[in-house]
Amino acid sequence: MNQAALVLAVFSFLSQVFGLLRDHLLASLVGPSANLDTYYAAFRIPDFIYNSFGVLFSVTVLIPFIAQYVEQEKQDGHNGAFKRFLNSIFSVYMFGMIILSLILIVIMPWLTHVVAPGFHGAEHANLVLYSRIMLISPLLFGLASLLSSFAQVQKKFFAFAIAPLLYNVGILVGVIFLRPFLGILGVVLGVAIGAILYFGIQVPTLVRLGKIPRLSLNIDWQTIKRVMTLSLPRTLSSSLNNITFIIIGAMASLLAAGSISIFQFSYNIENTPLLIIGVSYAVAAFPTMTKMYAAGQKTELIEVLYRATRNMFFLCVPASLLMIVLRAHIVRLLLGAGVFSWNDTRLVAAAVALFALSIVAQCLELLLVRAFFAVGDTKTPLIINSWSTLVTVGTAAGLVWLYHISPYFSYFINSLMRTDGTIGASVILLPLGFSIGESINAYALWRAFKKRMPATKTEDKALSQSIWHMIEAAIIGAAASYGTLVVTGINVVQTRFIGVLIQAAVATIVGIAIYGIVLKALRNEDINLFIETARSRFWKRRPIVVQGQQDL
């Protein structure tokens, strides 16, 4: 599991590098503004469509069906049933998505008022245009996911693994080459180019395999019903996260200009460890837990879940605390150039720190949802995630309201997060509300799963002791990192990129080293396991790829 997770982490890291480069260019060339707010708001409806309709035919749902047809094809010597299945899935998806897109194009002016109620006039007109153009993304993303399922069954993984990189390359083309002539519209066209590249990389593999689907009216509706029945609960769970972001984005549109951009920049930075660590371990553990439950090995399933949880905490706890300590340096290094002002830096840094409070909870949530799916329970995570959405949105709205009516509360928040004197500081209450909601959600999922499949007292004690070791070591490591910032700040020119980079690098190395030393002193076995895995030839593991949300 560790080896598979590390392979996934490498692919995720490469994609995130391109994503952060994209954010750096947008921050330095455009900066948090009404124009960039419009660009980010334009993702909301296409993302929701992708996660509510495109995911109905997701990789994780289709692969078992495809594997059965491939095996049947080998035994029978003909592929008539497989071709009908392939054409049925393709046709239903294409017809459904095209009809849905045409409807959305017509009603987009009304939908965008829901997504961004604070936009009026030219901003709203641009939002309508950008959203309509971006509708190509859910169509091609879902189609790429559907087609890659057939390639993955044949153990062809490279195209789908590299697709996110090409998507970001397309956006970079829009930022660098089209934006100077077309403004933000050029960046939006870059998103469309990225979606075309994301889909296009899948085609050569399918051509070589001879698995090109065709539109057909001879649809196997019985199979379509089975696929959709299996995927519907997962799709609803996936849609809830998008609903949360749509509502929070709507709140941000009512705040100062640039608030949506501040929120999105900070979320993209915080999302890096989530994608590299959380998704990697959740995806690596999922097939093992599924097989164990099917074999009746419930004790072993709990062991895998607890091991994955410990691995996540081992990486996420120090990542969270170091991100809080180094938040200003991280933002300055990634975004601090061009028109990205000191006011923007302070707001994004504060928002990153507040997002970072829930890194562990968000990673754990990814793992626990898959644990429920592994045991055949899709109802419980859907119910808990629904309540979590209400809590998150209500908490965020309440905090923003309290900030505006209570000078004592606003003074406390600004003093604590060092945002006093900044313009538009109320936006940082949105990530705080998000983190509170995610933490409650993770706790509720954990309690519900333990109730369904309780572990032994010995396992609970070992997990608790290990996590406390990590928290203690991470706090000491973060304190050492902060002390290093203070000491090195005397001799480093902090107004230059190289000075900030050296200071942050030294502080990070010291913090991680102290973290490891303390864990060794506490005789924590997790650090030994991680070192053993890092020394193994984990890169020879076959890469595992997973359905991912469209990357902003």
N, C-alpha and C positions, 0 to 999 in steps of 0.2 A: 504493500500500500504506500509506504514512504517513497519507494522508487518511482512508482507510477505518478505520485503526487509531484515529485520533483520534475519529472518530464513535463507534466502539465504546467508547472510553475514557469519553466523556461519559455514555453510558447506564450504564456500569458504575459511574461515580463517583456518579451520582444514587442508584443502588440501594445503594451502600455507605454513603452518608450516612444513609439510613433504617436500614440495618443497624447502624451505629455508634450511632445514637440509641437503637435497641432495646437494645443492649448497655449503654449508659449508664444507662438506666432499670433494667435488671435488676441492674446492679452497685450502684446507689445505693439501690434499694428492697429488694433481696433479699441481694445480696452473695455472695461465694464461701462456700458452705455445703453441707450435706448435701442440703438441698432443691433447690438449684440444680444440684448434681451429678446428682441424679435426673432433672431436666429435660433436661440435656444428654445424659445416657446414654440417654434414651428415643429420641433421634434415630438411634442406631446401626443398629438393625435395619431401620427404614423406609428409611434412606438406602441401606443395602446392597441392599435389595430393589429400590429404584428404579434403582440403578446396575448391577444384575445382570439384571433382567428388563425394566424400563421402557426402558432404553437399547437393547434389542434392536430397538426400532422408533424409533430416534432420527431427528432432523431430517436429519443428514448422510447417513444411509443411505436414507431414504425419498424425498428430493427428486429424485434422478435417476430413480427409478422413476415418480414422479408426473409429472415433466416429459415422459417418454416417452408416458404415457397421455394427457396433455393435448394433446400434438402429434398423436397418433393420432386423438383426438377431433375436432380441427380438420379433419383430412384426411378422415375417414370421415363426419363429420356426425352421429354418434351417440355416446353415452357409455356403452353397455352394459358394455364391458370395464372402463372406469374405475370405474363404480359397483360392479362385482363386486370389483375390487381394493380400493376404499375400504371396502366392507362386510366384506371378508375380513380386512383388517388390523385394523379396529375390533373385529370379533367375536373374533378370536383373542386380542387384547390383553385385552379385557374379561373373557372367560371365564377366561383364564389368571390374570389378576390377582385376580379375585374368588375363584377356587378357592384360589390361593396365600394370600390374605389370611385366608380361613376356617381354613386349616390353621395359619397362624401364630398366629391368635387362640387356638387350642386349645393349642398347644405353647409359647406365650409364657412361661409360668412357668419352663420349663426353659431356653429360649434366653437369658433375662435373667441367669441365673446365669453364663453364658459371657461376656456383655457386661460385667457388673459383679459379679465374684465376691466383692467386698468388701461388697456390700449384703446386709443381713439384715433380717428382721422387717418393720416398717412401710415402710422404704426400699425393700425389694424388692417389696412389695405395690404401692406407688405406681408403681414402675418398670414393673411389668406393666401396670397400668391406663393409664399415659401412653403406653407403647409401642403398646398396642392402639388407642388413640384416634388416634395419629399414623400408623397404617397408611392413613388416608385420603389422606395426602400423596403417597406413591408412586403410588397409583391415579390421583389427579387430575393430578399432575405429568407422569406418563407420557402420560396421555390428552391433556393440553394440548399436549405436545410433538408427539404424533402428529397431532392436528388442525391445529396451526399449520403443519405441513409443507404441507398443501393450500393454506393461505392464502399462504404464502411463495412458492409457485410462481406464484401470481397477483400477486406483488409487493406483498403486503399484510403489512407488517412491524411496524406500530405496536403491535398488540395483544400480540405476543410480547415486544417490546422493553420494554413498560411492565409486563408481568406480574410481574417480580421486585419492583418497587416496591409493587405491590398486596399481594404476599405479606407483605412487611415491615409494611405498613399493618395487615394482619390481626393480626399478632403484637403490634403496638403497641396495638391495641384490646384484646387480651387482657391486656397488661401494665397499661394505664392504667385500664380500666373493669371487667374481670372479676377481676383479681388481688385487689383489696381485699376481695372477697366470697368468692372461691373459693381464694385462695392460688395456688400453682404450677399447680393444675389449671386455673385461669383462663387462665394463659399457654399451657398446652397446648391449650386450646380456641381460643385466638387463632391458634395454628399451623394448626388445622383451618380456621378462618375464612380465613386467608391462602391456604391451598391452594384453597379454594372460589373465592376472588377470582381467583387465578392462572388457574384453569380457566375461570371464568365470562367473563373478558374476551375469550376466544377465540371464544365462541359467536356474538355479533352479526356478526362478520366472515364466519363460515361460513354464517350464515343469508342474508346479502346475496349471497354467492357461490353459494348453492344447493347446497352441498356437505355436507349433513348426513348422516353415515353411519348405517346401521341394523344392528342385530344380525341375523345370518343364519346359517343352517346350510349354505348353498350356498357353501362356502369353497374358494377356489382354492389348494389346498395346494402346488401346484408353485411358485407365486409366493411363498408364505409361506416355503418352503424356501430359495429364492434370497435373500430378504431376510435371513433368519436366518443363512445361511451367510456372507453378507457382513459382518454386524454382530457375529457371535459373538466373533471375536478382539478387536475393539474393546471389546466389553462386558466380556470377561475382564480386559483391561488396566484398564478403569475400576473394576472391582470390587476390584482389588488395593489401590488407595488406600484404599478403605473398610475392607478387611481390616486394613490397617496401623493405621487409627484405632480400629478395634474393639479390637485387641490393646493398643494404647497406652492406650486408655480403660480397659480392664480392669486394666492395671497401676496407673493413677491411682486406681482405686477401692480399691486395697489400701493407698494412702498416706493421709495426713491428710485429714480432711473438708475439702472445698472444692478438692481437687487437680484434679478434673475441670474445675471452673469456671475455675480459674487457667489451665489448659492451653487451654481453649476461648477464653477472653477474649483471651489473648495470640495465639493462632492467628488469630482473627478480625481483630485489628489488623494483624498481619503479612500477612494474606491480601489486604489492600486493594491494595497495589501489584501483587500477583500477578494479581488480577482486572483491574485497570485497565490494566496494562502487558502482562503476559505473555499473558493470554487474547486481548487486543486484537490484538497483533501476530501471534500464532500463527494466529488465525482469519483475519486479513486476508491472510496469506501463503499459507494452505492452498490456496484455489482457483487461485491463480496457479501454484503449484508443480505442482498436479495437471494443469492444462492444458499446461504446458511439458513434463512428462514424457510425456503422451499424444502430444504433437507431436514427441517425440524431441529436444527442446531441453534436453539435460542440462547443458550449460555455463551456459545462462541460469538453469536451476533452481538451480544452485550459487550463482550470483550473487544470486538472490533470497534464498536461505537465509542467505548471508553478510551481506547487507544487513539482513535482519530481525534477525540475531544482533547486529550492531553497534548497531542501533536499540535493542534490548533492553538491551544493556550501557550504552548512553548514558544511559538513564533509570534502570535498576535499580541500577547501582553507587553513584551518589550517594544514591539512595533508601535503600539498605541501610545505608550508613555514617551517614547523617543519622539514620536510625531508631535506630541503636545509640547515637549521641551524645545524642539527644533523648528516649531511651526513657522516662525518668521523667516528663518534661514531657508527652509524648504520653499516657501512661497517666493522669496527673493530670487532663488536660484532657478526655479521653474518658470516664473511669470514676470519677474521684475526687470522689465526693459521697456524702452520706447514710451508709449503713452500710459503705461500701467503705473499709476501714481502711488505715493506713499500712503495716501488714504485708502486706496484699493488694497495695498499690501496688508495693512493692519486689519482690514475687515475680512479678507480672505484667510489670513493667518488665524484670526479668532474663530472663524467658522470651521476651519480645518481642525482646530483643537476640540471644538464641541462635537464635531462629527466623530473624531477619534475616540471619544468616550465610549462609543458603541461598536468599535471594530470587532471586539471579541464576540459581542452579542450577535452581530450580523453574520459572522462566520459560523457561529454555533447554530444559528437559525437555518442556514443553508444545509448543514449536516443533518439536523433533526428532521427537517421536512423530508429529506431523502430517506431517513430512517423510517419514518411513517409510511412512505411509499413502498419501501422494501418489505414491510410487513402487511402490505395490502390495505392500509388505512389512508384514504385520501380525504375523508370527511373531517377528521379532527384538526389537521393543519389548516384546512379551509376555514373552519369556524374560528379558530384562534387568530388566524391572520386577519379575518374580517373584523374582529373586535380590536385587534392591534391597529388596524387602519383608522378606526374611529378614535382610539386613544391618541395616536400620533397626531392626527389632524386637529383634534380638540386641544391637545397640549400646546401645539405650535401656535394655534390661534389665541389661546388664552395667554400665553407668554408675551406675544406681540401686543395684545390688548393691555396687559399689565404694564408693559414697558412704556406705552404711550400715556397711561393715566397716572402712573406712580413715579414721581421724580426720585424717590428713595430707591426703588427697584432698578430704574434705569442707571442711577449713579452706581449702585452696587455692581451691576453687570458690566458697565463700562470700565469701572476701576479694576474688577477682577480680570477682564479680558484685555485690558489696556487699549480700549477703543475710545476713551474719553476724547472729545474734541473732533471725532470723525463725523463725516456726513453720511447719513443712511445706516447708522449702526443697528437699527432695529432688525435688520435682516439676519443678524447672527442668532436671533431667537428661534429661527426656523430650524437650523441644524440641531439646536439644543432640544427642541420638541421632538425632532426626528429620533435623536439618540435615546431619549426617555422612552418613546414608544417602542423602539427596537429592543431595548433592554427588557421591558416588560414582556414583549412578545417571546423573546428567547427563553425567559424564565418560565413562562406559561407552557411553552412547547416541551421544555425539559421535564417539568412536573407531570405533564400529561403522558409523556412517553415512559417515564419511570413508573407511573401508575399502571400503564398497560403491560410493560415488561420490566418488572422490578429486578434490580441487581442485588447481589449479596452485600451484607454489611462490610465484608472485607474489601470488595471492589469499590464501594462508596468511600470507605476510609482511605484507600490507596489513592483514588482520584482526588479527593479533597486535600490530602496531604501534599500531593504533587503540585496541585494548582496553587496552594498557599506558598510553596517553595518558589514557584515562578513569580508570583506577585511580590514576595519579599525581595527576591533577587532583582526583579525589574525596577522596583522602587529605588533600590540602592544604585543600580546601574543608571537610572534616569538622573538621580541626584549627582552622581559622578559626572555625567554628561553635562549637566547644568553648570557644575563647578568648573569643568573644562572650558565651557563657553566664557565664563567670567575671566579665567586666567589668560586664555589665548586672546581674548578681546583687547588686552592691553597692548599686544605686540602685532596685531593684525589690522590692516586697513579695511575697515568694515564697509566702506563706501564703494569698494570694487568687487567685481564678481569673483576674482581669484581669492581675495581675502575671505569673503563669505564662504566660498567653497572649502578652503583649507580649514577654517574654523569649524564648519559643520562636519567635515570628514573626520577631523581629529576627535571631536566630541562624540560622534557616532561610534568610532572605533573604541574609544575608552568606555562608553556606556555598554556596548556589546561585550567587551572583554570582561568588565566587572560583573556583568550578568552571568557569563559563563563561569567565572571563578567562584562566585557565590553559590551557584547551583552545584558545582563540583564539591565545594566545602560542605554543602548540605547532603551530599551523596545522592543527588537526584539522578534517577536512571534514564530520564528522558534525554538528557544531553548526551549521554553515552550512545543511546540509540540513534540520535541524529548524526553524531560523528561517524558512527558505523555505516549509516546509510550514505552519507556524503562520500565516504571512501569507496563505496561499492560502485560498480559500473552501471549506475542507474540510467545513464543516457542510452543504454542499449534496450531499455524497456520499450515496448511498443506504445506509441503515443495514444492517449485516450482523448477524444474530442467530445465536446458537449454543446448542446444548443445554448447560445448566448444571447443576451439582450443587445439590441442595437446600441452601439457605443456612441455616446455623445461627444 
